[in-house]
Amino acid sequence: MDIMAENFDLAAALKADEDGATLRSLKDALTTLQTRLRRTMDKGLSQKDFNVASNLQRACMISQDLLEQFWSQPRK
């Protein structure tokens, strides 16, 4: 599964994901990105770049929540 592929259908992948493996993979990728952002921020950034990185971190957290909600919808 190449989640970065241009033709990757996120909605279809999550709907077909009965055991949650795709969900975990996507959430793990977002967690890895958050960790990389945090390490970059800890090394020191300009205020402008820090704000961008901070916003990206928040976007990753929100994305994880949205993925979880979308995945769980057909299973309720």
N, CA, C, O and CB atoms as a CASP TS submission, in Angstrom:
PFRMAT TS
TARGET T0000
AUTHOR 0000-0000-0000
METHOD Language model
MODEL 1
PARENT N/A
ATOM      1  N   MET     1       0.846  -1.174   0.000  1.00  0.00           N
ATOM      2  CA  MET     1       0.000   0.000   0.000  1.00  0.00           C
ATOM      3  C   MET     1       0.891   1.236   0.000  1.00  0.00           C
ATOM      4  O   MET     1       1.679   1.458   0.919  1.00  0.00           O
ATOM      5  CB  MET     1      -0.962  -0.001   1.219  1.00  0.00           C
ATOM      6  N   ASP     2       0.748   2.015  -1.030  1.00  0.00           N
ATOM      7  CA  ASP     2       1.500   3.260  -1.132  1.00  0.00           C
ATOM      8  C   ASP     2       0.533   4.419  -0.924  1.00  0.00           C
ATOM      9  O   ASP     2      -0.133   4.866  -1.857  1.00  0.00           O
ATOM     10  CB  ASP     2       2.228   3.375  -2.512  1.00  0.00           C
ATOM     11  N   ILE     3       0.469   4.895   0.311  1.00  0.00           N
ATOM     12  CA  ILE     3      -0.493   5.948   0.639  1.00  0.00           C
ATOM     13  C   ILE     3      -0.161   7.267  -0.037  1.00  0.00           C
ATOM     14  O   ILE     3      -1.004   8.162  -0.092  1.00  0.00           O
ATOM     15  CB  ILE     3      -0.552   6.150   2.133  1.00  0.00           C
ATOM     16  N   MET     4       1.044   7.399  -0.548  1.00  0.00           N
ATOM     17  CA  MET     4       1.441   8.622  -1.226  1.00  0.00           C
ATOM     18  C   MET     4       1.211   8.544  -2.730  1.00  0.00           C
ATOM     19  O   MET     4       1.430   9.527  -3.437  1.00  0.00           O
ATOM     20  CB  MET     4       2.895   8.920  -0.944  1.00  0.00           C
ATOM     21  N   ALA     5       0.775   7.396  -3.227  1.00  0.00           N
ATOM     22  CA  ALA     5       0.532   7.249  -4.659  1.00  0.00           C
ATOM     23  C   ALA     5      -0.616   8.151  -5.090  1.00  0.00           C
ATOM     24  O   ALA     5      -1.578   8.353  -4.349  1.00  0.00           O
ATOM     25  CB  ALA     5       0.225   5.780  -5.014  1.00  0.00           C
ATOM     26  N   GLU     6      -0.502   8.679  -6.275  1.00  0.00           N
ATOM     27  CA  GLU     6      -1.514   9.598  -6.785  1.00  0.00           C
ATOM     28  C   GLU     6      -2.892   8.948  -6.882  1.00  0.00           C
ATOM     29  O   GLU     6      -3.911   9.617  -6.713  1.00  0.00           O
ATOM     30  CB  GLU     6      -1.099  10.119  -8.143  1.00  0.00           C
ATOM     31  N   ASN     7      -2.920   7.659  -7.150  1.00  0.00           N
ATOM     32  CA  ASN     7      -4.193   6.968  -7.342  1.00  0.00           C
ATOM     33  C   ASN     7      -4.681   6.241  -6.081  1.00  0.00           C
ATOM     34  O   ASN     7      -5.615   5.443  -6.154  1.00  0.00           O
ATOM     35  CB  ASN     7      -4.064   5.980  -8.475  1.00  0.00           C
ATOM     36  N   PHE     8      -4.059   6.508  -4.934  1.00  0.00           N
ATOM     37  CA  PHE     8      -4.476   5.859  -3.689  1.00  0.00           C
ATOM     38  C   PHE     8      -5.849   6.383  -3.281  1.00  0.00           C
ATOM     39  O   PHE     8      -6.044   7.593  -3.160  1.00  0.00           O
ATOM     40  CB  PHE     8      -3.435   6.104  -2.555  1.00  0.00           C
ATOM     41  N   ASP     9      -6.791   5.484  -3.072  1.00  0.00           N
ATOM     42  CA  ASP     9      -8.155   5.847  -2.681  1.00  0.00           C
ATOM     43  C   ASP     9      -8.311   5.591  -1.178  1.00  0.00           C
ATOM     44  O   ASP     9      -8.591   4.471  -0.752  1.00  0.00           O
ATOM     45  CB  ASP     9      -9.222   5.032  -3.508  1.00  0.00           C
ATOM     46  N   LEU    10      -8.127   6.630  -0.403  1.00  0.00           N
ATOM     47  CA  LEU    10      -8.159   6.529   1.049  1.00  0.00           C
ATOM     48  C   LEU    10      -9.499   6.012   1.550  1.00  0.00           C
ATOM     49  O   LEU    10      -9.544   5.122   2.399  1.00  0.00           O
ATOM     50  CB  LEU    10      -7.861   7.875   1.673  1.00  0.00           C
ATOM     51  N   ALA    11     -10.574   6.556   1.038  1.00  0.00           N
ATOM     52  CA  ALA    11     -11.906   6.141   1.492  1.00  0.00           C
ATOM     53  C   ALA    11     -12.133   4.659   1.223  1.00  0.00           C
ATOM     54  O   ALA    11     -12.612   3.935   2.096  1.00  0.00           O
ATOM     55  CB  ALA    11     -12.996   6.976   0.799  1.00  0.00           C
ATOM     56  N   ALA    12     -11.798   4.211   0.039  1.00  0.00           N
ATOM     57  CA  ALA    12     -11.995   2.793  -0.300  1.00  0.00           C
ATOM     58  C   ALA    12     -11.104   1.902   0.554  1.00  0.00           C
ATOM     59  O   ALA    12     -11.530   0.831   0.988  1.00  0.00           O
ATOM     60  CB  ALA    12     -11.708   2.548  -1.792  1.00  0.00           C
ATOM     61  N   ALA    13      -9.877   2.334   0.795  1.00  0.00           N
ATOM     62  CA  ALA    13      -8.949   1.531   1.608  1.00  0.00           C
ATOM     63  C   ALA    13      -9.470   1.380   3.034  1.00  0.00           C
ATOM     64  O   ALA    13      -9.385   0.298   3.613  1.00  0.00           O
ATOM     65  CB  ALA    13      -7.544   2.176   1.624  1.00  0.00           C
ATOM     66  N   LEU    14     -10.005   2.451   3.599  1.00  0.00           N
ATOM     67  CA  LEU    14     -10.521   2.385   4.967  1.00  0.00           C
ATOM     68  C   LEU    14     -11.813   1.573   5.050  1.00  0.00           C
ATOM     69  O   LEU    14     -12.021   0.839   6.016  1.00  0.00           O
ATOM     70  CB  LEU    14     -10.759   3.790   5.504  1.00  0.00           C
ATOM     71  N   LYS    15     -12.675   1.698   4.052  1.00  0.00           N
ATOM     72  CA  LYS    15     -13.917   0.925   4.052  1.00  0.00           C
ATOM     73  C   LYS    15     -13.642  -0.569   3.956  1.00  0.00           C
ATOM     74  O   LYS    15     -14.351  -1.371   4.564  1.00  0.00           O
ATOM     75  CB  LYS    15     -14.814   1.363   2.898  1.00  0.00           C
ATOM     76  N   ALA    16     -12.622  -0.948   3.199  1.00  0.00           N
ATOM     77  CA  ALA    16     -12.288  -2.360   3.009  1.00  0.00           C
ATOM     78  C   ALA    16     -11.418  -2.912   4.134  1.00  0.00           C
ATOM     79  O   ALA    16     -11.126  -4.108   4.156  1.00  0.00           O
ATOM     80  CB  ALA    16     -11.581  -2.548   1.686  1.00  0.00           C
ATOM     81  N   ASP    17     -11.012  -2.080   5.045  1.00  0.00           N
ATOM     82  CA  ASP    17     -10.062  -2.449   6.107  1.00  0.00           C
ATOM     83  C   ASP    17     -10.789  -3.060   7.303  1.00  0.00           C
ATOM     84  O   ASP    17     -11.046  -2.376   8.294  1.00  0.00           O
ATOM     85  CB  ASP    17      -9.251  -1.216   6.558  1.00  0.00           C
ATOM     86  N   GLU    18     -11.111  -4.324   7.208  1.00  0.00           N
ATOM     87  CA  GLU    18     -11.883  -4.997   8.260  1.00  0.00           C
ATOM     88  C   GLU    18     -11.122  -5.140   9.576  1.00  0.00           C
ATOM     89  O   GLU    18     -11.708  -5.002  10.649  1.00  0.00           O
ATOM     90  CB  GLU    18     -12.307  -6.360   7.784  1.00  0.00           C
ATOM     91  N   ASP    19      -9.828  -5.415   9.499  1.00  0.00           N
ATOM     92  CA  ASP    19      -9.064  -5.690  10.726  1.00  0.00           C
ATOM     93  C   ASP    19      -8.322  -4.472  11.275  1.00  0.00           C
ATOM     94  O   ASP    19      -7.672  -4.567  12.316  1.00  0.00           O
ATOM     95  CB  ASP    19      -8.073  -6.792  10.465  1.00  0.00           C
ATOM     96  N   GLY    20      -8.409  -3.335  10.593  1.00  0.00           N
ATOM     97  CA  GLY    20      -7.767  -2.118  11.080  1.00  0.00           C
ATOM     98  C   GLY    20      -6.302  -1.982  10.714  1.00  0.00           C
ATOM     99  O   GLY    20      -5.636  -1.064  11.192  1.00  0.00           O
ATOM    100  N   ALA    21      -5.778  -2.873   9.877  1.00  0.00           N
ATOM    101  CA  ALA    21      -4.360  -2.822   9.509  1.00  0.00           C
ATOM    102  C   ALA    21      -4.026  -1.554   8.720  1.00  0.00           C
ATOM    103  O   ALA    21      -2.995  -0.924   8.955  1.00  0.00           O
ATOM    104  CB  ALA    21      -3.984  -4.058   8.689  1.00  0.00           C
ATOM    105  N   THR    22      -4.895  -1.188   7.795  1.00  0.00           N
ATOM    106  CA  THR    22      -4.658   0.027   7.007  1.00  0.00           C
ATOM    107  C   THR    22      -4.762   1.253   7.905  1.00  0.00           C
ATOM    108  O   THR    22      -3.958   2.178   7.791  1.00  0.00           O
ATOM    109  CB  THR    22      -5.666   0.130   5.831  1.00  0.00           C
ATOM    110  N   LEU    23      -5.730   1.263   8.781  1.00  0.00           N
ATOM    111  CA  LEU    23      -5.882   2.369   9.729  1.00  0.00           C
ATOM    112  C   LEU    23      -4.622   2.529  10.566  1.00  0.00           C
ATOM    113  O   LEU    23      -4.106   3.636  10.717  1.00  0.00           O
ATOM    114  CB  LEU    23      -7.103   2.141  10.641  1.00  0.00           C
ATOM    115  N   ARG    24      -4.126   1.421  11.111  1.00  0.00           N
ATOM    116  CA  ARG    24      -2.906   1.478  11.931  1.00  0.00           C
ATOM    117  C   ARG    24      -1.720   1.987  11.118  1.00  0.00           C
ATOM    118  O   ARG    24      -0.919   2.785  11.605  1.00  0.00           O
ATOM    119  CB  ARG    24      -2.584   0.090  12.515  1.00  0.00           C
ATOM    120  N   SER    25      -1.618   1.523   9.889  1.00  0.00           N
ATOM    121  CA  SER    25      -0.515   1.953   9.027  1.00  0.00           C
ATOM    122  C   SER    25      -0.565   3.453   8.776  1.00  0.00           C
ATOM    123  O   SER    25       0.461   4.131   8.840  1.00  0.00           O
ATOM    124  CB  SER    25      -0.553   1.199   7.696  1.00  0.00           C
ATOM    125  N   LEU    26      -1.741   3.966   8.493  1.00  0.00           N
ATOM    126  CA  LEU    26      -1.902   5.399   8.258  1.00  0.00           C
ATOM    127  C   LEU    26      -1.614   6.206   9.526  1.00  0.00           C
ATOM    128  O   LEU    26      -0.934   7.231   9.477  1.00  0.00           O
ATOM    129  CB  LEU    26      -3.318   5.698   7.755  1.00  0.00           C
ATOM    130  N   LYS    27      -2.131   5.741  10.641  1.00  0.00           N
ATOM    131  CA  LYS    27      -1.898   6.451  11.907  1.00  0.00           C
ATOM    132  C   LYS    27      -0.426   6.397  12.295  1.00  0.00           C
ATOM    133  O   LYS    27       0.107   7.366  12.836  1.00  0.00           O
ATOM    134  CB  LYS    27      -2.761   5.850  13.032  1.00  0.00           C
ATOM    135  N   ASP    28       0.234   5.276  12.025  1.00  0.00           N
ATOM    136  CA  ASP    28       1.669   5.167  12.303  1.00  0.00           C
ATOM    137  C   ASP    28       2.468   6.152  11.450  1.00  0.00           C
ATOM    138  O   ASP    28       3.413   6.776  11.933  1.00  0.00           O
ATOM    139  CB  ASP    28       2.158   3.729  12.047  1.00  0.00           C
ATOM    140  N   ALA    29       2.082   6.288  10.181  1.00  0.00           N
ATOM    141  CA  ALA    29       2.769   7.239   9.300  1.00  0.00           C
ATOM    142  C   ALA    29       2.612   8.664   9.819  1.00  0.00           C
ATOM    143  O   ALA    29       3.559   9.449   9.783  1.00  0.00           O
ATOM    144  CB  ALA    29       2.226   7.136   7.862  1.00  0.00           C
ATOM    145  N   LEU    30       1.425   8.996  10.298  1.00  0.00           N
ATOM    146  CA  LEU    30       1.200  10.329  10.855  1.00  0.00           C
ATOM    147  C   LEU    30       1.976  10.536  12.154  1.00  0.00           C
ATOM    148  O   LEU    30       2.489  11.626  12.403  1.00  0.00           O
ATOM    149  CB  LEU    30      -0.290  10.551  11.099  1.00  0.00           C
ATOM    150  N   THR    31       2.063   9.499  12.977  1.00  0.00           N
ATOM    151  CA  THR    31       2.847   9.588  14.209  1.00  0.00           C
ATOM    152  C   THR    31       4.319   9.791  13.899  1.00  0.00           C
ATOM    153  O   THR    31       4.992  10.581  14.561  1.00  0.00           O
ATOM    154  CB  THR    31       2.658   8.330  15.061  1.00  0.00           C
ATOM    155  N   THR    32       4.820   9.087  12.905  1.00  0.00           N
ATOM    156  CA  THR    32       6.217   9.248  12.489  1.00  0.00           C
ATOM    157  C   THR    32       6.473  10.673  12.016  1.00  0.00           C
ATOM    158  O   THR    32       7.501  11.267  12.342  1.00  0.00           O
ATOM    159  CB  THR    32       6.571   8.245  11.372  1.00  0.00           C
ATOM    160  N   LEU    33       5.544  11.212  11.253  1.00  0.00           N
ATOM    161  CA  LEU    33       5.683  12.587  10.783  1.00  0.00           C
ATOM    162  C   LEU    33       5.667  13.561  11.958  1.00  0.00           C
ATOM    163  O   LEU    33       6.454  14.507  11.988  1.00  0.00           O
ATOM    164  CB  LEU    33       4.563  12.933   9.789  1.00  0.00           C
ATOM    165  N   GLN    34       4.785  13.337  12.917  1.00  0.00           N
ATOM    166  CA  GLN    34       4.733  14.201  14.104  1.00  0.00           C
ATOM    167  C   GLN    34       6.062  14.165  14.859  1.00  0.00           C
ATOM    168  O   GLN    34       6.557  15.201  15.302  1.00  0.00           O
ATOM    169  CB  GLN    34       3.579  13.768  15.038  1.00  0.00           C
ATOM    170  N   THR    35       6.626  12.988  15.002  1.00  0.00           N
ATOM    171  CA  THR    35       7.906  12.843  15.706  1.00  0.00           C
ATOM    172  C   THR    35       9.013  13.586  14.968  1.00  0.00           C
ATOM    173  O   THR    35       9.826  14.270  15.589  1.00  0.00           O
ATOM    174  CB  THR    35       8.277  11.354  15.856  1.00  0.00           C
ATOM    175  N   ARG    36       9.044  13.455  13.656  1.00  0.00           N
ATOM    176  CA  ARG    36      10.057  14.156  12.867  1.00  0.00           C
ATOM    177  C   ARG    36       9.885  15.670  12.989  1.00  0.00           C
ATOM    178  O   ARG    36      10.868  16.404  13.101  1.00  0.00           O
ATOM    179  CB  ARG    36       9.980  13.729  11.388  1.00  0.00           C
ATOM    180  N   LEU    37       8.646  16.130  12.968  1.00  0.00           N
ATOM    181  CA  LEU    37       8.393  17.554  13.139  1.00  0.00           C
ATOM    182  C   LEU    37       8.863  18.037  14.507  1.00  0.00           C
ATOM    183  O   LEU    37       9.503  19.082  14.615  1.00  0.00           O
ATOM    184  CB  LEU    37       6.909  17.853  12.956  1.00  0.00           C
ATOM    185  N   ARG    38       8.542  17.273  15.556  1.00  0.00           N
ATOM    186  CA  ARG    38       8.947  17.648  16.911  1.00  0.00           C
ATOM    187  C   ARG    38      10.470  17.728  17.020  1.00  0.00           C
ATOM    188  O   ARG    38      10.997  18.668  17.614  1.00  0.00           O
ATOM    189  CB  ARG    38       8.393  16.639  17.937  1.00  0.00           C
ATOM    190  N   ARG    39      11.171  16.764  16.458  1.00  0.00           N
ATOM    191  CA  ARG    39      12.640  16.780  16.511  1.00  0.00           C
ATOM    192  C   ARG    39      13.194  17.994  15.787  1.00  0.00           C
ATOM    193  O   ARG    39      14.143  18.623  16.255  1.00  0.00           O
ATOM    194  CB  ARG    39      13.219  15.496  15.899  1.00  0.00           C
ATOM    195  N   THR    40      12.609  18.321  14.656  1.00  0.00           N
ATOM    196  CA  THR    40      13.042  19.499  13.901  1.00  0.00           C
ATOM    197  C   THR    40      12.775  20.762  14.702  1.00  0.00           C
ATOM    198  O   THR    40      13.609  21.667  14.742  1.00  0.00           O
ATOM    199  CB  THR    40      12.326  19.570  12.538  1.00  0.00           C
ATOM    200  N   MET    41      11.626  20.823  15.333  1.00  0.00           N
ATOM    201  CA  MET    41      11.287  21.984  16.148  1.00  0.00           C
ATOM    202  C   MET    41      12.230  22.112  17.339  1.00  0.00           C
ATOM    203  O   MET    41      12.625  23.217  17.713  1.00  0.00           O
ATOM    204  CB  MET    41       9.841  21.891  16.631  1.00  0.00           C
ATOM    205  N   ASP    42      12.586  20.978  17.928  1.00  0.00           N
ATOM    206  CA  ASP    42      13.473  20.995  19.098  1.00  0.00           C
ATOM    207  C   ASP    42      14.882  21.470  18.745  1.00  0.00           C
ATOM    208  O   ASP    42      15.597  21.989  19.602  1.00  0.00           O
ATOM    209  CB  ASP    42      13.542  19.606  19.723  1.00  0.00           C
ATOM    210  N   LYS    43      15.274  21.294  17.500  1.00  0.00           N
ATOM    211  CA  LYS    43      16.601  21.740  17.065  1.00  0.00           C
ATOM    212  C   LYS    43      16.652  23.255  16.905  1.00  0.00           C
ATOM    213  O   LYS    43      17.729  23.851  16.893  1.00  0.00           O
ATOM    214  CB  LYS    43      16.986  21.064  15.747  1.00  0.00           C
ATOM    215  N   GLY    44      15.496  23.861  16.784  1.00  0.00           N
ATOM    216  CA  GLY    44      15.432  25.310  16.659  1.00  0.00           C
ATOM    217  C   GLY    44      15.028  25.740  15.265  1.00  0.00           C
ATOM    218  O   GLY    44      15.622  25.322  14.271  1.00  0.00           O
ATOM    219  N   LEU    45      14.028  26.564  15.208  1.00  0.00           N
ATOM    220  CA  LEU    45      13.518  27.104  13.952  1.00  0.00           C
ATOM    221  C   LEU    45      13.206  28.578  14.137  1.00  0.00           C
ATOM    222  O   LEU    45      13.050  29.064  15.257  1.00  0.00           O
ATOM    223  CB  LEU    45      12.261  26.330  13.479  1.00  0.00           C
ATOM    224  N   SER    46      13.120  29.268  13.029  1.00  0.00           N
ATOM    225  CA  SER    46      12.652  30.646  13.102  1.00  0.00           C
ATOM    226  C   SER    46      11.203  30.611  13.575  1.00  0.00           C
ATOM    227  O   SER    46      10.548  29.572  13.491  1.00  0.00           O
ATOM    228  CB  SER    46      12.789  31.381  11.714  1.00  0.00           C
ATOM    229  N   GLN    47      10.712  31.710  14.057  1.00  0.00           N
ATOM    230  CA  GLN    47       9.333  31.754  14.551  1.00  0.00           C
ATOM    231  C   GLN    47       8.347  31.362  13.458  1.00  0.00           C
ATOM    232  O   GLN    47       7.394  30.625  13.715  1.00  0.00           O
ATOM    233  CB  GLN    47       8.998  33.152  15.083  1.00  0.00           C
ATOM    234  N   LYS    48       8.568  31.844  12.255  1.00  0.00           N
ATOM    235  CA  LYS    48       7.681  31.533  11.132  1.00  0.00           C
ATOM    236  C   LYS    48       7.691  30.027  10.844  1.00  0.00           C
ATOM    237  O   LYS    48       6.632  29.419  10.692  1.00  0.00           O
ATOM    238  CB  LYS    48       8.104  32.326   9.868  1.00  0.00           C
ATOM    239  N   ASP    49       8.873  29.432  10.769  1.00  0.00           N
ATOM    240  CA  ASP    49       8.980  27.996  10.495  1.00  0.00           C
ATOM    241  C   ASP    49       8.442  27.167  11.658  1.00  0.00           C
ATOM    242  O   ASP    49       7.840  26.114  11.447  1.00  0.00           O
ATOM    243  CB  ASP    49      10.437  27.616  10.211  1.00  0.00           C
ATOM    244  N   PHE    50       8.657  27.634  12.871  1.00  0.00           N
ATOM    245  CA  PHE    50       8.119  26.943  14.039  1.00  0.00           C
ATOM    246  C   PHE    50       6.597  26.911  13.989  1.00  0.00           C
ATOM    247  O   PHE    50       5.986  25.884  14.283  1.00  0.00           O
ATOM    248  CB  PHE    50       8.594  27.620  15.332  1.00  0.00           C
ATOM    249  N   ASN    51       5.992  28.022  13.621  1.00  0.00           N
ATOM    250  CA  ASN    51       4.530  28.088  13.515  1.00  0.00           C
ATOM    251  C   ASN    51       4.010  27.122  12.459  1.00  0.00           C
ATOM    252  O   ASN    51       2.993  26.459  12.666  1.00  0.00           O
ATOM    253  CB  ASN    51       4.081  29.516  13.182  1.00  0.00           C
ATOM    254  N   VAL    52       4.703  27.042  11.332  1.00  0.00           N
ATOM    255  CA  VAL    52       4.306  26.121  10.271  1.00  0.00           C
ATOM    256  C   VAL    52       4.405  24.681  10.776  1.00  0.00           C
ATOM    257  O   VAL    52       3.476  23.895  10.596  1.00  0.00           O
ATOM    258  CB  VAL    52       5.188  26.321   9.009  1.00  0.00           C
ATOM    259  N   ALA    53       5.522  24.336  11.404  1.00  0.00           N
ATOM    260  CA  ALA    53       5.718  22.977  11.915  1.00  0.00           C
ATOM    261  C   ALA    53       4.682  22.646  12.989  1.00  0.00           C
ATOM    262  O   ALA    53       4.168  21.528  13.037  1.00  0.00           O
ATOM    263  CB  ALA    53       7.141  22.814  12.483  1.00  0.00           C
ATOM    264  N   SER    54       4.382  23.607  13.838  1.00  0.00           N
ATOM    265  CA  SER    54       3.383  23.403  14.885  1.00  0.00           C
ATOM    266  C   SER    54       2.005  23.157  14.276  1.00  0.00           C
ATOM    267  O   SER    54       1.265  22.285  14.731  1.00  0.00           O
ATOM    268  CB  SER    54       3.337  24.616  15.830  1.00  0.00           C
ATOM    269  N   ASN    55       1.668  23.918  13.259  1.00  0.00           N
ATOM    270  CA  ASN    55       0.383  23.714  12.570  1.00  0.00           C
ATOM    271  C   ASN    55       0.336  22.356  11.889  1.00  0.00           C
ATOM    272  O   ASN    55      -0.706  21.699  11.891  1.00  0.00           O
ATOM    273  CB  ASN    55       0.143  24.824  11.534  1.00  0.00           C
ATOM    274  N   LEU    56       1.444  21.928  11.309  1.00  0.00           N
ATOM    275  CA  LEU    56       1.499  20.603  10.693  1.00  0.00           C
ATOM    276  C   LEU    56       1.319  19.505  11.740  1.00  0.00           C
ATOM    277  O   LEU    56       0.657  18.501  11.479  1.00  0.00           O
ATOM    278  CB  LEU    56       2.831  20.413   9.952  1.00  0.00           C
ATOM    279  N   GLN    57       1.897  19.692  12.906  1.00  0.00           N
ATOM    280  CA  GLN    57       1.709  18.709  13.988  1.00  0.00           C
ATOM    281  C   GLN    57       0.239  18.610  14.377  1.00  0.00           C
ATOM    282  O   GLN    57      -0.294  17.511  14.537  1.00  0.00           O
ATOM    283  CB  GLN    57       2.558  19.089  15.224  1.00  0.00           C
ATOM    284  N   ARG    58      -0.405  19.745  14.527  1.00  0.00           N
ATOM    285  CA  ARG    58      -1.832  19.744  14.856  1.00  0.00           C
ATOM    286  C   ARG    58      -2.648  19.074  13.755  1.00  0.00           C
ATOM    287  O   ARG    58      -3.596  18.340  14.035  1.00  0.00           O
ATOM    288  CB  ARG    58      -2.330  21.177  15.083  1.00  0.00           C
ATOM    289  N   ALA    59      -2.280  19.326  12.515  1.00  0.00           N
ATOM    290  CA  ALA    59      -2.978  18.705  11.386  1.00  0.00           C
ATOM    291  C   ALA    59      -2.829  17.183  11.430  1.00  0.00           C
ATOM    292  O   ALA    59      -3.773  16.459  11.112  1.00  0.00           O
ATOM    293  CB  ALA    59      -2.438  19.255  10.049  1.00  0.00           C
ATOM    294  N   CYS    60      -1.667  16.704  11.815  1.00  0.00           N
ATOM    295  CA  CYS    60      -1.452  15.254  11.941  1.00  0.00           C
ATOM    296  C   CYS    60      -2.353  14.666  13.027  1.00  0.00           C
ATOM    297  O   CYS    60      -2.951  13.607  12.836  1.00  0.00           O
ATOM    298  CB  CYS    60       0.032  14.950  12.261  1.00  0.00           C
ATOM    299  N   MET    61      -2.447  15.346  14.155  1.00  0.00           N
ATOM    300  CA  MET    61      -3.292  14.856  15.249  1.00  0.00           C
ATOM    301  C   MET    61      -4.768  14.832  14.835  1.00  0.00           C
ATOM    302  O   MET    61      -5.483  13.867  15.102  1.00  0.00           O
ATOM    303  CB  MET    61      -3.107  15.737  16.505  1.00  0.00           C
ATOM    304  N   ILE    62      -5.200  15.891  14.190  1.00  0.00           N
ATOM    305  CA  ILE    62      -6.594  15.957  13.730  1.00  0.00           C
ATOM    306  C   ILE    62      -6.843  14.876  12.688  1.00  0.00           C
ATOM    307  O   ILE    62      -7.890  14.229  12.692  1.00  0.00           O
ATOM    308  CB  ILE    62      -6.922  17.359  13.144  1.00  0.00           C
ATOM    309  N   SER    63      -5.884  14.686  11.803  1.00  0.00           N
ATOM    310  CA  SER    63      -6.021  13.654  10.766  1.00  0.00           C
ATOM    311  C   SER    63      -6.162  12.268  11.372  1.00  0.00           C
ATOM    312  O   SER    63      -6.957  11.460  10.893  1.00  0.00           O
ATOM    313  CB  SER    63      -4.821  13.684   9.825  1.00  0.00           C
ATOM    314  N   GLN    64      -5.403  11.988  12.412  1.00  0.00           N
ATOM    315  CA  GLN    64      -5.512  10.688  13.084  1.00  0.00           C
ATOM    316  C   GLN    64      -6.921  10.491  13.636  1.00  0.00           C
ATOM    317  O   GLN    64      -7.505   9.416  13.499  1.00  0.00           O
ATOM    318  CB  GLN    64      -4.470  10.573  14.222  1.00  0.00           C
ATOM    319  N   ASP    65      -7.453  11.523  14.251  1.00  0.00           N
ATOM    320  CA  ASP    65      -8.817  11.443  14.795  1.00  0.00           C
ATOM    321  C   ASP    65      -9.844  11.234  13.687  1.00  0.00           C
ATOM    322  O   ASP    65     -10.757  10.420  13.820  1.00  0.00           O
ATOM    323  CB  ASP    65      -9.154  12.715  15.585  1.00  0.00           C
ATOM    324  N   LEU    66      -9.686  11.972  12.600  1.00  0.00           N
ATOM    325  CA  LEU    66     -10.622  11.838  11.482  1.00  0.00           C
ATOM    326  C   LEU    66     -10.545  10.455  10.840  1.00  0.00           C
ATOM    327  O   LEU    66     -11.570   9.873  10.486  1.00  0.00           O
ATOM    328  CB  LEU    66     -10.344  12.910  10.433  1.00  0.00           C
ATOM    329  N   LEU    67      -9.342   9.936  10.693  1.00  0.00           N
ATOM    330  CA  LEU    67      -9.186   8.586  10.150  1.00  0.00           C
ATOM    331  C   LEU    67      -9.919   7.569  11.015  1.00  0.00           C
ATOM    332  O   LEU    67     -10.624   6.699  10.504  1.00  0.00           O
ATOM    333  CB  LEU    67      -7.697   8.216  10.044  1.00  0.00           C
ATOM    334  N   GLU    68      -9.749   7.685  12.319  1.00  0.00           N
ATOM    335  CA  GLU    68     -10.394   6.770  13.260  1.00  0.00           C
ATOM    336  C   GLU    68     -11.922   6.861  13.136  1.00  0.00           C
ATOM    337  O   GLU    68     -12.612   5.842  13.106  1.00  0.00           O
ATOM    338  CB  GLU    68      -9.951   7.087  14.711  1.00  0.00           C
ATOM    339  N   GLN    69     -12.432   8.074  13.065  1.00  0.00           N
ATOM    340  CA  GLN    69     -13.878   8.262  12.948  1.00  0.00           C
ATOM    341  C   GLN    69     -14.407   7.707  11.627  1.00  0.00           C
ATOM    342  O   GLN    69     -15.441   7.039  11.599  1.00  0.00           O
ATOM    343  CB  GLN    69     -14.231   9.746  13.070  1.00  0.00           C
ATOM    344  N   PHE    70     -13.701   7.983  10.542  1.00  0.00           N
ATOM    345  CA  PHE    70     -14.144   7.497   9.231  1.00  0.00           C
ATOM    346  C   PHE    70     -14.114   5.974   9.191  1.00  0.00           C
ATOM    347  O   PHE    70     -15.042   5.341   8.688  1.00  0.00           O
ATOM    348  CB  PHE    70     -13.261   8.077   8.107  1.00  0.00           C
ATOM    349  N   TRP    71     -13.045   5.392   9.724  1.00  0.00           N
ATOM    350  CA  TRP    71     -12.905   3.926   9.719  1.00  0.00           C
ATOM    351  C   TRP    71     -14.017   3.269  10.536  1.00  0.00           C
ATOM    352  O   TRP    71     -14.534   2.218  10.154  1.00  0.00           O
ATOM    353  CB  TRP    71     -11.523   3.512  10.279  1.00  0.00           C
ATOM    354  N   SER    72     -14.381   3.878  11.646  1.00  0.00           N
ATOM    355  CA  SER    72     -15.353   3.243  12.537  1.00  0.00           C
ATOM    356  C   SER    72     -16.801   3.407  12.057  1.00  0.00           C
ATOM    357  O   SER    72     -17.670   2.665  12.513  1.00  0.00           O
ATOM    358  CB  SER    72     -15.214   3.817  13.933  1.00  0.00           C
ATOM    359  N   GLN    73     -17.086   4.335  11.170  1.00  0.00           N
ATOM    360  CA  GLN    73     -18.461   4.580  10.722  1.00  0.00           C
ATOM    361  C   GLN    73     -19.163   3.337  10.177  1.00  0.00           C
ATOM    362  O   GLN    73     -20.256   3.024  10.649  1.00  0.00           O
ATOM    363  CB  GLN    73     -18.459   5.644   9.666  1.00  0.00           C
ATOM    364  N   PRO    74     -18.595   2.612   9.208  1.00  0.00           N
ATOM    365  CA  PRO    74     -19.331   1.458   8.687  1.00  0.00           C
ATOM    366  C   PRO    74     -19.375   0.281   9.660  1.00  0.00           C
ATOM    367  O   PRO    74     -20.061  -0.709   9.405  1.00  0.00           O
ATOM    368  CB  PRO    74     -18.712   1.008   7.389  1.00  0.00           C
ATOM    369  N   ARG    75     -18.658   0.382  10.758  1.00  0.00           N
ATOM    370  CA  ARG    75     -18.596  -0.721  11.716  1.00  0.00           C
ATOM    371  C   ARG    75     -19.526  -0.528  12.907  1.00  0.00           C
ATOM    372  O   ARG    75     -19.563  -1.370  13.804  1.00  0.00           O
ATOM    373  CB  ARG    75     -17.186  -0.890  12.206  1.00  0.00           C
ATOM    374  N   LYS    76     -20.274   0.567  12.926  1.00  0.00           N
ATOM    375  CA  LYS    76     -21.187   0.841  14.048  1.00  0.00           C
ATOM    376  C   LYS    76     -22.487   0.102  13.879  1.00  0.00           C
ATOM    377  O   LYS    76     -23.374   0.213  14.725  1.00  0.00           O
ATOM    378  CB  LYS    76     -21.459   2.336  14.176  1.00  0.00           C
TER
END
